[in-house]
Amino acid sequence: GPSAAERLENKDNQQRPGRRGKKETMDVLWWILIAAVWIAIAFWPARVAGRKGHSFFGYFVFSLFFFPAALIVAYLVEDRSGLAVA
């Protein structure tokens, strides 16, 4: 049969069910960080458009999927808030 050292090595290589390894945990944490930054950046065009009297939520969703286009459109869109000087 296997020696004691081989049995110990095999035991260390097996992951316990229901537990994640360090790499998997770090992968999850990185994805959470990326998602948080992505969502935070999506607020930028939404706030710009919202201040101009357009739908904050609509531009937020637009920005989640097409950030560069949403940012450009938010700055180019007409100000409907009534505060603009003609």
Beta strands, then each sheet from edge to edge (+ up, - down):
end
